[in-house]
Amino acid sequence: MSSNSKVSRSKQQHLKKYVKQCDSYCFFNLLTSPELLDTVEDLLPEHRERLFPPTETLSMFLAQALDQDRSCQKVVNDAAVKRLVGGLSSCSAHTGGYCRARQRLPLTMVSSLTRHTGQLIDSQVPDQWRWQGRPVRLIDGTTVSMPDTLENQTAYPQQASQKPGLGFPICRLVGVICLSSGALLDAAMGQYQGKGASEINLLRSMLDTFNSGDLVLGDALFGTYFFLASLLEKGVDAVFEQMGPRKRITDFRKGKRLGSKDHLLELRKPKIKPGWMTKEQYDSAPKSLTIRELKTGGKVLITTLVSVKEASKKRLKALYKDRWHVEVDLRNIKTTLGMGILSCKTPQMCEKEIWIYFLAHNLVRLLMAQAAMLGNLLPRQISFKHTVQLWLAWSQKTTALDIENAEEDLFILIAQVRVGNRPGRIEPRAMKRRPKPFPWLKKPREEARAEVREKGHQKIRAA
């Protein structure tokens, strides 16, 4: 037997031994727990018996988000085949009925279920997964593109620098993610530009997501005076990168010295009231804040953790490195699951599609958390894409026979492949493989079609 086979067999034996010593399904059973089922039942709209009831529609919508082929035709074909295999009467392969069922599915049902699953996962996280026993909330923003329809353009206009007919509607998203489990706890969406469209404004709408004792971790964009004041009022601490020199000047000679390039700093309330605040909110805000400012790992950080004993520079440096996980999480949702470019034609359906991707993300994180518990690992050590691939293969192949052992084997497979530890890895943001040499579309598609009818297609230059 080869050394690799011995190592693999040893891992499996360790995992199976660990299964016997813990509650094997404390995470996975959340999917069918009475609490979650009651939540789904409460969120279900009134409906009559149809081919695609709300629960069936939701599961098919989730299957679309997890599948590489995300077309409605693919998921309807799968449902038709399953009916035949299950001995049920055949149904039409046309997508109209399923598309109408997706439209009937309440947005509040999908968004509430996403938040609920995120909170359920977070509530099961053991203390050893947390930072010094404290829950850490990662915050960051991103954008997604929508089909270029009039309705989408009206609700989520394209960038102002693009000419009409040449751009795509763009939606700004901000998410709150649990560092320990990777579960998405809440999200907000809005226009890419315009009044109130910034990431910090979207984040303010989710302040209720944070609880006393939480620790918020984000980049320099979120380290504003009034956001820090709002967090402190709720008993929430924060660690952000310092804003650039144009926003705030760092001078370690001032304030109370705590160590080398580490001091306490008093921030004064801005004299000019921001446009988004009411006068009552501005007047009730504290006149000053005492924060800690330190330089570590080549970055200047600001934090409300003022005790050097409880939060040393070394610990804060390691913690801020973990902020990068939110970038990877958003990439997994946008690239691995495919949310980066949406497919629905109306803003209402696009918003529903976004929440479906978030829910699919949380269900995958549920599997990863359970596999991590069985393997005595951290969820961040397990590959997200690997878990998605295994879940798709498992859900298509397994039957009701011996389902309990199948679940155990699934978790073992998920825990076997770990994410490589490559500290300091740097890759250029550039493509080596050239795209096909088609010219850019620089005019509305209707005009381009008319030109093709009149003059024919342009000649394509050789690559």
C-alpha positions in Angstrom: 0.0 0.0 0.0 1.4 3.5 -1.0 2.1 6.1 1.7 -0.7 8.3 0.3 -3.3 5.5 0.7 -2.1 5.0 4.3 -2.5 8.7 5.1 -6.0 8.8 3.5 -7.1 5.7 5.4 -5.7 7.1 8.6 -7.7 10.3 8.1 -10.9 8.4 7.5 -10.4 6.3 10.6 -9.8 9.4 12.6 -12.9 11.1 11.3 -15.1 8.0 12.0 -13.7 7.8 15.5 -14.5 11.4 16.1 -18.1 10.8 14.8 -18.7 8.4 17.6 -17.6 11.0 20.2 -19.8 13.9 19.2 -23.3 14.9 18.2 -22.8 14.0 14.5 -25.7 15.9 13.1 -26.1 19.0 15.4 -25.5 21.3 12.4 -27.1 19.2 9.6 -30.2 18.6 11.5 -30.8 22.3 11.7 -32.2 22.0 8.1 -35.1 19.8 9.5 -35.2 21.2 13.0 -38.7 22.2 14.4 -37.5 25.8 14.7 -36.5 26.0 11.1 -39.6 24.2 9.9 -41.8 26.5 11.9 -40.1 29.5 10.4 -40.6 28.1 6.8 -44.3 27.3 7.7 -44.8 30.9 9.0 -43.3 32.4 5.9 -45.3 30.4 3.4 -47.9 32.4 1.5 -51.5 31.2 1.1 -51.4 28.8 -1.9 -53.5 26.2 -3.6 -52.2 22.8 -4.7 -50.1 23.3 -7.8 -47.4 21.5 -9.7 -44.8 23.9 -8.2 -45.9 24.7 -4.6 -43.7 27.3 -2.6 -41.4 24.7 -0.9 -40.8 22.9 -4.2 -40.2 26.2 -6.0 -37.7 27.3 -3.4 -35.8 24.0 -3.6 -35.7 24.2 -7.4 -34.5 27.9 -7.2 -31.8 26.8 -4.8 -30.8 24.0 -7.2 -30.4 26.6 -10.0 -28.0 28.6 -7.8 -25.8 25.6 -7.0 -25.8 24.1 -10.6 -23.3 25.2 -13.3 -26.2 25.2 -15.8 -28.5 27.8 -14.1 -31.2 27.9 -16.8 -34.8 27.4 -15.9 -35.1 24.8 -18.6 -32.4 22.7 -16.9 -34.1 22.7 -13.5 -37.6 22.0 -15.0 -36.1 19.1 -17.0 -34.6 17.7 -13.8 -38.0 18.0 -12.0 -39.8 16.2 -14.8 -37.3 13.3 -14.8 -37.5 12.9 -11.0 -41.3 12.7 -11.3 -41.1 9.9 -13.8 -38.4 8.1 -11.9 -40.5 8.4 -8.7 -43.6 6.9 -10.5 -45.6 10.1 -10.6 -47.4 11.4 -13.7 -45.4 13.2 -16.3 -45.5 17.0 -16.5 -44.8 19.6 -19.1 -41.1 20.5 -19.8 -42.1 24.1 -20.6 -40.7 26.6 -18.1 -43.7 29.0 -17.9 -45.3 27.4 -14.9 -42.0 27.3 -12.9 -41.2 30.9 -13.8 -44.6 32.1 -12.6 -44.1 30.1 -9.4 -40.8 31.9 -8.8 -42.6 35.2 -9.2 -45.2 34.2 -6.6 -42.5 33.2 -4.1 -42.4 36.1 -1.5 -39.1 38.0 -1.3 -39.6 38.2 2.5 -39.7 34.5 2.8 -36.4 34.0 1.1 -34.6 36.8 2.8 -36.0 35.9 6.3 -35.0 32.2 5.8 -31.5 33.3 4.8 -31.1 35.4 7.9 -32.6 32.7 10.1 -30.2 30.0 8.8 -27.3 32.3 9.3 -28.3 32.9 12.9 -28.9 29.2 13.5 -25.4 28.4 12.3 -23.9 31.2 14.3 -25.7 30.1 17.5 -24.1 26.6 17.2 -20.5 27.9 16.7 -18.3 26.6 19.6 -16.2 29.2 21.6 -12.9 27.8 20.3 -13.8 28.9 16.8 -14.3 32.5 18.0 -11.6 35.2 18.5 -10.9 35.1 22.3 -14.4 33.7 22.7 -16.0 36.7 20.9 -18.1 36.6 17.7 -16.4 38.5 14.9 -18.5 40.1 12.1 -16.8 40.7 8.8 -18.3 43.6 6.7 -17.6 44.4 3.1 -19.4 45.5 -0.1 -19.5 44.4 -3.7 -21.5 44.8 -6.9 -23.5 42.5 -9.2 -24.6 43.1 -12.8 -28.2 42.6 -14.1 -29.7 42.1 -17.5 -30.0 45.3 -19.5 -33.8 45.8 -19.3 -35.7 49.0 -18.9 -37.1 47.9 -15.5 -33.7 47.0 -14.2 -32.1 50.2 -15.5 -34.8 52.3 -13.8 -34.3 50.6 -10.4 -30.5 50.1 -10.6 -29.1 52.5 -13.2 -25.8 51.7 -14.9 -22.7 53.8 -14.3 -23.1 57.4 -15.3 -19.9 57.3 -17.4 -21.4 54.7 -19.8 -23.6 55.7 -22.7 -27.2 54.5 -22.9 -27.5 51.0 -24.3 -23.9 50.1 -23.7 -23.9 49.4 -20.0 -25.6 47.1 -17.6 -27.7 47.8 -14.5 -25.5 47.5 -11.4 -26.5 46.8 -7.8 -24.4 47.5 -4.7 -24.4 44.9 -1.9 -23.1 45.0 1.6 -22.9 41.8 3.7 -22.3 40.9 7.3 -20.6 37.5 7.6 -19.6 35.4 10.6 -15.8 35.0 10.7 -16.0 31.6 12.5 -18.5 29.8 10.2 -18.6 31.9 7.1 -22.4 32.2 7.3 -24.0 35.3 6.0 -26.0 37.0 8.8 -27.6 39.9 6.8 -27.2 41.9 3.7 -28.5 45.1 2.2 -28.7 46.3 -1.4 -29.1 49.5 -3.3 -28.1 51.6 -6.3 -24.5 51.8 -7.3 -24.4 55.6 -7.1 -26.6 58.5 -6.0 -27.8 59.7 -2.6 -27.6 57.1 0.1 -26.0 54.6 -2.2 -22.7 54.2 -0.3 -21.6 51.0 1.4 -21.6 52.8 4.8 -25.2 53.9 4.4 -26.3 50.4 3.5 -24.4 49.1 6.5 -26.2 51.6 8.8 -29.5 50.0 7.8 -28.3 46.7 9.3 -27.1 48.0 12.7 -29.7 45.7 14.4 -27.7 42.7 13.1 -25.0 43.5 15.7 -25.3 42.5 19.3 -23.5 43.6 22.5 -20.2 41.8 22.7 -19.7 41.4 18.9 -16.5 42.6 17.2 -16.8 44.2 13.8 -13.9 43.8 11.3 -13.7 45.9 8.2 -11.5 48.0 5.9 -10.8 51.7 6.0 -14.1 52.7 4.4 -16.1 52.0 7.6 -13.9 53.7 10.2 -16.1 56.9 10.3 -16.8 58.8 13.5 -20.6 58.3 13.5 -20.4 54.6 12.7 -18.0 54.0 15.5 -20.3 55.9 17.8 -23.3 53.8 16.7 -21.3 50.6 17.4 -20.1 51.7 20.8 -23.6 52.7 21.8 -24.7 49.1 21.1 -21.7 47.7 23.1 -20.0 46.5 19.9 -16.2 46.8 19.4 -14.6 47.4 16.0 -11.2 47.0 14.2 -10.8 49.0 11.0 -7.8 50.1 8.9 -7.0 53.8 9.3 -8.4 56.1 6.6 -5.9 57.6 4.1 -3.9 60.8 4.9 -6.5 63.0 3.4 -9.1 61.8 5.9 -7.2 61.5 9.1 -3.6 62.3 10.0 -1.7 59.8 12.1 0.7 61.3 14.7 1.9 58.8 17.3 3.5 61.6 19.4 0.0 62.7 20.5 -2.4 61.1 22.9 -1.7 58.5 25.6 1.2 56.3 24.6 0.6 52.5 25.0 3.7 51.3 23.2 5.8 51.7 20.1 3.5 53.3 17.5 0.5 52.5 19.7 -1.6 55.2 21.5 -5.0 56.3 22.5 -6.5 59.0 20.5 -9.5 61.3 21.1 -11.7 62.0 18.1 -13.9 65.1 18.1 -17.4 65.1 16.6 -17.4 66.6 13.1 -18.7 70.2 13.1 -20.7 69.7 9.9 -23.8 67.5 10.1 -23.8 64.8 7.4 -26.7 65.0 5.0 -28.1 61.6 6.0 -28.4 62.5 9.7 -31.3 64.3 11.3 -30.5 67.2 13.7 -31.7 65.1 16.6 -29.4 62.2 15.7 -26.5 64.7 15.3 -27.1 66.4 18.7 -27.4 63.0 20.5 -24.1 61.8 19.2 -21.2 61.9 21.7 -19.0 65.0 21.4 -15.8 62.9 21.4 -14.7 59.2 21.2 -11.5 57.6 22.6 -10.1 55.0 20.3 -6.8 53.2 19.9 -4.5 53.7 17.0 -1.6 51.5 16.2 0.7 50.4 13.4 1.3 46.8 12.8 2.0 44.6 9.7 2.6 47.7 7.6 -0.9 49.0 8.3 -2.3 51.6 10.6 -5.4 50.3 12.5 -8.0 52.0 14.6 -9.9 50.0 17.2 -12.2 50.5 20.2 -10.2 47.7 22.0 -8.2 50.0 24.1 -6.7 47.4 26.5 -3.2 46.3 25.4 -3.5 43.3 27.8 -6.7 42.0 26.2 -5.8 42.9 22.6 -2.0 43.0 21.9 -0.6 44.3 18.7 0.3 40.8 17.7 -3.2 39.6 18.2 -4.7 42.5 16.3 -2.3 42.0 13.4 -3.4 38.3 13.1 -7.1 39.3 13.5 -6.9 42.0 10.7 -5.3 39.4 8.4 -8.5 37.4 8.8 -10.5 40.3 7.3 -9.5 38.9 3.9 -11.9 36.0 4.4 -14.8 38.3 3.6 -13.2 39.0 0.2 -13.0 35.2 -0.5 -16.5 34.7 0.8 -18.0 37.2 -1.6 -15.9 35.8 -4.4 -17.3 32.3 -3.6 -20.9 33.6 -3.9 -20.2 35.7 -7.0 -17.9 33.3 -8.9 -18.3 29.8 -7.5 -22.1 30.0 -7.2 -22.4 32.5 -10.1 -24.1 35.5 -8.5 -21.8 38.0 -10.2 -24.1 38.2 -13.3 -27.8 37.8 -12.6 -30.3 36.4 -15.0 -33.7 37.8 -14.0 -35.4 40.6 -16.1 -37.0 42.6 -13.3 -35.5 44.2 -10.2 -38.0 42.4 -7.9 -36.8 39.0 -9.3 -33.2 40.1 -9.3 -33.4 40.9 -5.6 -35.0 37.5 -5.0 -32.3 35.8 -7.0 -29.6 37.5 -4.9 -31.2 36.2 -1.7 -31.5 32.7 -3.2 -27.7 32.8 -3.7 -27.2 34.0 -0.2 -29.4 31.1 1.1 -27.5 28.6 -1.0 -24.3 29.9 0.4 -25.5 29.5 4.0 -26.7 25.9 3.3 -23.2 25.1 2.0 -21.7 26.7 5.1 -23.9 24.5 7.2 -22.3 21.4 5.6 -18.8 22.8 6.0 -19.4 23.6 9.7 -20.7 20.1 10.4 -17.7 18.5 8.5 -15.3 20.8 10.5 -16.8 19.6 13.8 -16.4 16.0 12.8 -12.9 16.5 11.5 -11.8 18.6 14.5 -11.0 21.4 12.0 -12.0 25.0 11.5 -14.6 25.7 8.8 -12.1 28.1 7.1 -9.8 25.1 6.6 -12.3 23.4 4.3 -12.8 24.3 0.6 -16.1 25.9 -0.3 -16.0 24.8 -4.0 -15.1 21.2 -2.9 -18.2 21.2 -0.7 -20.5 22.4 -3.4 -19.2 19.8 -5.8 -19.7 17.0 -3.3 -23.1 18.2 -2.3 -24.3 18.2 -5.9 -22.9 14.7 -6.6 -24.3 13.4 -3.3 -27.8 14.8 -3.7 -28.1 13.3 -7.2 -26.8 9.9 -6.3 -28.1 9.0 -2.9 -31.5 7.5 -2.1 -33.5 7.1 1.0 -31.7 3.8 1.6 -29.0 4.0 4.4 -29.3 7.8 4.3 -27.8 8.2 7.8 -24.5 6.5 6.8 -24.5 8.4 3.5 -24.6 11.7 5.5 -21.7 10.5 7.6 -19.7 9.6 4.6 -20.5 12.9 2.9 -19.1 14.9 5.9 -16.0 12.7 5.9 -15.4 13.5 2.2 -15.9 17.2 2.8 -13.4 17.3 5.6 -10.7 15.4 3.7 -9.7 18.2 1.3 -8.3 21.3 3.1 -7.5 24.7 1.8 -3.8 25.2 1.3 -2.0 27.5 3.7 0.0 29.9 1.5 0.9 33.0 3.5 2.0 36.0 1.6 0.8 34.6 -1.8 0.6 37.3 -4.5 -0.8 36.9 -8.0 -1.0 39.5 -10.7 -4.5 40.7 -11.7 -3.9 40.0 -15.3 -5.1 37.4 -17.9 -2.5 35.3 -19.8 -5.1 33.7 -22.2 -6.3 36.3 -24.7 -10.0 36.7 -25.3 -11.5 36.1 -28.8 -10.8 39.1 -31.0 -14.4 40.4 -31.3 -14.7 44.2 -31.3 -16.4 46.0 -28.4 -20.1 46.9 -28.7 -19.9 50.7 -28.7 -23.5 51.4 -29.7 -27.0 50.2 -28.7 -27.7 46.7 -29.8 -30.6 47.7 -32.0 -28.4 50.1 -34.0 -25.7 47.4 -34.3 -28.3 44.9 -35.6 -29.6 47.4 -38.2 -26.0 48.1 -39.3 -25.3 44.4 -39.7 -28.4 44.0 -41.9 -27.3 46.8 -44.1 -23.5 46.3 -44.3 -22.9 42.8 -42.9 -20.7 41.7 -40.1 -17.3 43.4 -39.5 -14.2 41.4 -40.3 -12.6 40.0 -37.3 -8.9 40.7 -36.9 -6.6 37.8 -36.4 -5.4 37.4 -32.7 
